[in-house]
Amino acid sequence: MNAGTDPIPEPRDALDELWAHVEERWDDPKAHDLFVQSCFDRGRLDRAAARYKACTQDAQRFTVADKRLQAVVFLASQALEQDRSAPARPNHRWLVLVAVVVCAGSVAMMLYALVR
């Protein structure tokens, strides 16, 4: 056993497994859809983009890779747009509470003045 010379293999995660599935079934749209959706669900569209971008260098895979890369860019743009939120409205609850206390105090003072 070469304990000191054998490199320890990198653990493969689910996205690596799905990519291997895509490469085995390159012409299967369902394999691509599952990979891209899984990347999207995990917030890792960057990995999908990197994989498809590398595949655009292969003439045989260019058409599918380019189409999928455009889809990944679209999904990333949509996710960014969704994350954009309107500026938060200021919270005025404290102001309402102060107004209620002032009004209650005024009413109490008027009642005290009338009863006295």
Secondary structure, 3 states (H helix, E strand, C coil): CCCCCCCCCCCCCHHHHHHHHHHHCCCCHHHHHHHHHHHHHCCCHHHHHHHHHHHCCCCCCHHHHHHHHHHHHHHHHHHHHHHCCCCCCCCCHHHHHHHHHHHHHHHHHHHHHHHC
